[in-house]
Amino acid sequence: PSPPPQSLRLVAPVWNRGTSGIRGLSRSVDPEGSQRKGRTLLQFLADHFYDVEAVREYLLQKQVLKVLRKNRSSAYIKERYGPYVAGAYFILKQGGAVKFQDKEWMRPTGRGLSGELWKLREVPIEAVDASGCAITYQGLDHLLALKELQSLSLQCCPHVDDWCLSRLYQLANSLRELSLAGCPRISERGLACLHHLQNLRRLDISHLPAVSNPGLTQILVEEMLPNCEVLGADWAQGLKLGPEEQSRDTASSPIPA
């Protein structure tokens, strides 16, 4: 009588004994038949796929924790040096730039933060360039404390969303310029919250992929903020053309594949 079939061998101990890749695995499989080889190979693929998913999940969690650390409250710095220095410290650590009143723009350098920063606790910040920074809803607290802030650029900030825009009313008295261009998580709902910012004179809402109807949205924002120049005219270009110009433009446009 034929010997009883052996149980399926796990891949992990085989892999740890020094085999490498699929070729090493194929040599370690019992040569009784292709079915056993197939089962062992499937076991390897399943284990390997699980490992990839685990690594991916770990990297995602690590990235989230990194963003949370960047947006932690600087309570100690705020208590010791005041809200202006704390806000500047937060932006500079993120890689952005700040402009104190009657001062030149201050940017991070390879040698760390400028020593002059700690001497400016009484000087208001009038402009912040946070383009591309990982600012979140919580991290926005550092900016909302800057009550003399006139210009704010949040261009291409990946975590700035509609909830963040709902908090900007706290800067309504001072804010004159605001850039939201290229923020992937801002939609029409968030833009509607900007009606509080009646002192705005310039607003950039171009290239917002979450906005479903850019042309109509721009028109509504212009009506909502009548004294503000709203940038993003390329979105509404087709809406401003007459019927004849629209037909000519359509006829000259290439047909998408």
Secondary structure, DSSP 4 states (H G I P E B T S, - for coil): -PPPPPPPPPHHHHHHTT--HHHHHHHHS-TT-HHHHHHHHHHHHHHHHHHHHHHHHHHHHHHHHHHHHHT---HHHHHHH-HHHHHHHHHHHHT-EEEETTS-EE--BTTBS-GGGGG-TTSPEEEEE-TT----TTTTHHHHT-TT--EEE-TT-TT-BHHHHTTGGGGTTT--EEE-TT-TB--HHHHHGGGG-TT--EEE----TT-S-HHHHHHHHHHHSTTSEEE-HHHHHHHHS-HHHHHHHHHHSPPP-
